[in-house]
């Protein structure tokens, strides 16, 4: 963390608030009042006529805005891509932020408010909704509750049941550590109280162990930090806020989120649903999405698995990710 903060201190950027529609291009960074606080939205697309795709980042707190274009700028040829810093994340994480306002219900209603804003601003009747990890939890809830707002729902690294996911991941992590004779790591794993992990600190330690074994993130934090530093959407202060929000994570609502099971709060989604999962993802295992597909009521349900990818398939293989979203767009275009 000290290294990352030192990197942030070395780079200062002027705040960039722009509106540009040259040659039909969409390039905007907007402050909007959402859920009683100022929240920030970035919109980018090669043409103003493209469909709108709202991307809900993970975490909570893991804002995509400063890193997304370094990896997935190619999506802007097919969509007006919206990256929104959710409350408590990135540019939407002021120093006086009240983390008691971090509740699942509040986040779902924030999604609804952002969606209404985007529909009005871009003159759309419906938009695409994509949720990654934590974003998939609130995304599928919003799609269940407000299906008339959306063309389709895309769950990337879809959360289904946190407790079951931890059990599956712990079993596989233990197997890999045993196969490689990693006695010290096994002792460290044994000291944790789980699964399921009732203590947020224990879970953070567990997640880092998954990372170290290639079972979680597809790119190291240092690479994400380097991309964020180069972003013209973030000032040096925004980078500090980004790190602060990412470190907070789901801590303030850990008990609430651990009790969630997707099929209980979103048993049906009245729009087509597509789930993109990494084969090596043991943060949100694809095996649990098979269970979800069996029981979820939807006019269309489809699972797309990226071999060799883990929890961030859009980072692992940007071109394949673009191809998948291009096909989803073609499938759902009326």
ABEGO torsion letter per residue (X at the ends): XAAAAAAAAABBBBBBBBBBABGGBBBBBBBBBBGGBBBBBBBBBABAABBBBBBBBBOBGBBAAAAAAAAAAAAAAABBBBBBBBBGBEAABBAABBAAABBAAAAAAAAAAAAAAAAAAAGBABBBBBBBEAAAAAAAAAAAABAAABABBBBBGBBABAAAAAAAAAAAAAAAAAAAGBAAAAAAAAABBOOBBABAAAAAAAAAAAAAAGABBABBAAAAAAAAAABAABBAAAAAAAAAAAAAEAAAAAAAAAABBAAAABABBABBBBBBBBAABAABBAAAAAAAAAABBBABBBBBBBBGBBABAAAABAAAAAAAAAAAAAAABX
